[in-house]
Amino acid sequence: MTTWSEPSTQEQGPGMLASNASGDFQPSAGVDGIAAWFKRPRTSRLGKDRVMELYFTFHPRTAFLKTLPSDAVVADIGAGDGSLSVFRKWPAPERTDLKLYAYSIEKGRLFDEFEGYEISDWNTSPPDFDGRTFDAILCAHFIEHIADPTSFVAWAERKLNVGGRLYLEWPSPASLGLPTRTELEAAGVPLIISRFDDDHTHRDLPDGDTITAALQAHGLAIEARGIVRLPWLEDEMLAHYRDDADGFARQAAFWSHTGWSQYIVATRR
């Protein structure tokens, strides 16, 4: 099975439930409710590897990448370990025509798989990529780590070609009201992160309406806005991976169940 990790926290379709402008999706919160959901018996209709293949096929982030125009030049901002490069070949269809560039505060282990990369601290020196512009920008779980999230929007306007597309993902308001990781672990739910402030590198949660307005003010038209939800695959992942040593699938099921991430897709006019 191909492995994947979320973007590094060192930086500053089907199954998707759309949110309204205020992001009002609320999960079944509380330690007892989450523990009951996590521990209930499950059976699977899918093979173990097929579960993760479908998770990434239907995740809006992967779907965005896989459906870009031919030969698109793509910037991955807050690229973590560089796992986005995996998705050029997996899951189907292959998109080896895409040209990927990475940006992070430090070099990720897969950055040599990209056409190029740039390293800096966004708060003092956002990337320039030697003047290069892009057909698409993908930015996942980055803007909640930087001092001024709207500075990313202004940068995206400058670096996106006319007609270029942006995928932006960050925690939703639902992430603020969850039990802590420590509370859930004590109840038998081991996670990497639960509540937003479990990660001490997070700053304030960027407001979805503010980010939307900033995008529109900078000439980007909103295509889609929603909460990442894949309910059937939550159960499939927990049926196979609940007790797995690698906690990613367990964490991904939790993120989906709690509506932990919001996203926006926009196009530069």
N, C-alpha and C positions, 0 to 999 in steps of 0.2 A: 504494500500500500504506500502511496506517496504521502509524505508527511508535510505538515504545514504548521506555521506558528503565526500568531498575530503580530502586528508591528511592535517594535521594541518600546517599552515604557521608559527607556532612557531618554527618549525625545520628549523635548518639551511636548412578472412572472408568477409562478405558482408558489404558494406558501408564504407570500408577503402580505402583511396586513397594513394597509395604509393608515397613517395617522392624520388627524386634522392639524391645523396650523399650530396649535398649542402642544401637540404631542401628548394626547390625553390617554394613551394606552396605559392601563395599570395591571400589573401581574397579580397573581395570587400571592400576596406578600406574607411575611411572617415566617418565623423559623418552622413552626409546626406544619404549615401548609406546604412549604417548599420541601421539607423532609418527607412528608407523605407522598408528594409527587415524585420525588427522587427515588424512593425505596419501593414503590409499588411494583409487583411482578409484571413482566413484559415478555411477549414473544415477538419474533421478528419474521417478516416476509422476505427479507433481503439477505444476501451474503454479506459478510463482514466488510470486505473491501468496497462492495457496491454501495453500502451506506454512505461512506465518505465521498465516493465519486458523485453521488447524487446531491449530497450536501453542498459541495462546491459548484456543481452544475447549476443549482437553483439559487445559490446565494447571490444577491444583487450585485455584489462587488465583482465576482467572477463573471457573471452574465454581462456586466458592463464591458469588461476587457474582451471577452470572447466575441462580442458583436460589434466591435469597432470596425471602421472601414479598412479595407486592405492597405497594408504597408503603413499603418498609422505609427507615428512617433509619439511615445508615451512617457510621461514623467511620473514616477512613483515617489511621492513626497511623504517622508516619515517611513522609509522603506524597511525599517527593522533589520531582519537578517537577510532580506532579499528574496523571500519566498515567492513573491509575485512571479519571478522568472520561471518557476515550476509550471505555471499555468499556460505557458506557450505550448506545451506538449500534452498536458494532462489537466482535466479530463478532455475528452473529445468535444469539439474539433480542435486539431492542432492549429495554432496561430503563430507559427515560426516566422511569418512575414512581419510581425510587430517588432518595432525597434524600441527597446526599453532603456530608460535612464533612471538612476536611483539617487535619492538624496536622504541623508541622515546626519546625525551628530557624530557618528562613528561608522567605520566600514563594517557592513554586515558580511556574514560568512559566504553568501552567494552573490556578492556584488560583482565578482568577475564574470558572472553569467550575463551581465547587462552590457549594452553597447558603451556605456560610460556611467560615471557616478561623480557626485560632489559631496564633500564633507564640510560642515560648518555648524555653528550655533545660529539657528534662525533668528534669535532675538538680537543678535549683533550683526549678522551677515547672511541674509537669505541667499539662496543659490542663484547663479546667473547662467550656468551651463554654457559659458562662452558665447552668450548671445543667442543661443538656440531657442526656437519656439516649438510648440508642440500641438499635435492634433488631438491629444487627450491628456488630461491630468487626473491621476488617481491619488486620493489622500485619505487614508483610513487611520483613525485613532491617533491623530497628530495635533489637531487644533486645540484640544483640551490641555496640551502640554506647553503651549507658547503664551507669551505675555499678552499679545494682542491678536486674537483669532481673526479679526477682520483684516489684519495685514496679509494673511494668506489669500483672501479674496482679491485684494488689490494686486497682489503678485500674479495670481491666476489670470486676471484680465490682461496683464502685460504679456504673459508667456503663452497664452492660448491663441492659436490661429483663429481667424474668423470661421465660424462653423465648427470649431473645436468643442469637445465635450469634457465636462468635469464630473467626476464622482467623488463625493465628499461624505465621509462616515465618521461619526463620533458618538459618545454615550448619549442616551436619551434621558429625559427627566425621571423615568422609572428607576434608573440606576441610583438615584439619590435616596430612595426610601426603602431599600432592601436591608435585611439583616447584614451584619458584618461577616466577613470570611471566618473569623474566629468563632462567632456564634453558630454558624452553619457547620463548621468542622466539628464542634462539640456535639452537634445533633446527628453526626454521621454523614455529612455532605461535604466531602473534601473538594475544594475549588482553588483555582489560582487567584481569583478575585471575585468578590460579590458586590459590595456597595462601592459607589464611585470613589469615596475617600479611603478605601482600602489601599489605593495606589497613591502614595504620598508625593509622586511627581505630577499628579493632576493639579491643575489650577482650578479656577471657577469653571463651572459647566457652561459652555457657550450656548446662548439662547437660540433656539431654532428659528424663531421669527426674525431675530436680529440678523442672523446669518443669511436668511432668505432675502431680507430687505437689502442687505449689503450686496449680495449677488446681483439682484435686479438693478441696483443703483450703478453697478459697474458694467452693465450691459449684457448680463447673462440671463437667459430665459429659463425658467424652471420647467423641466420635463416631468420630473417625478419627485415625490417626497413621501417618506414612509418610515415604518418601523420594520426591522429585519425579523421575520417570523417564519419558521419552517416546522409547524407543529408535528406532522407525521414523522419527520426525520428526527425530531427530539426523541421520540419513543424508540425508533430504530437504533439511534446511537446509544441510548442507555441500555437497550437489550443486549448489545454486543460489548459495550465499552465501559459500563458503569464502574467496574472494578479494575479496569486496565491500568497498568503502571504509568502509561502515558496519559496524562489527564486532559488532553486537548478535546477529545470528543465529549467527555463529561462536561467540560466547561462550555463547549459550543451548544450543547443541549440546554444548559442553564441560560446562556445568553438569549437563545431563541425563546425559551419559555417565559422569561421575564421581560422580553422586549427591550433588552439592554442597549441596543444600538439603533440610532436613527440615521437616515441617509438622505441625500439630495443628489439628483442628477440634473445638470444644467448645461446649456449650450451658449457659447459666445456668439452674439449677433453681429 
